[in-house]
């Protein structure tokens, strides 16, 4: 099983008008997800550039819902209270 992680910013304009403290949190968020990618826990991550309501996407390759929730809650963007999140199960199609 895989999980889609949806990072919900505090406002639609967040990527354009975040303050210095929010920018520092988001730098830690990117580092956190780069580490997950490097350990093959995450398959991909990045911003979804919806013109009115952008949000962040992460694809997690973990077996248990609780593991996905733990990863989400440890994300600096969530842990700091800056952003909210959703976790949705998905079937990850693999080559071969």
Buried (B, 14 or more C-beta within 10 A) or exposed (E): BBBBBBBBBEEBEBBEEBEEEBEEBBEBBBEBBEEBBEEEBBBEBEEEEEEEEBBBEBBBBBEEEEBBBEBBEEBBBBBBEBBBBEBEEEEEEEEE
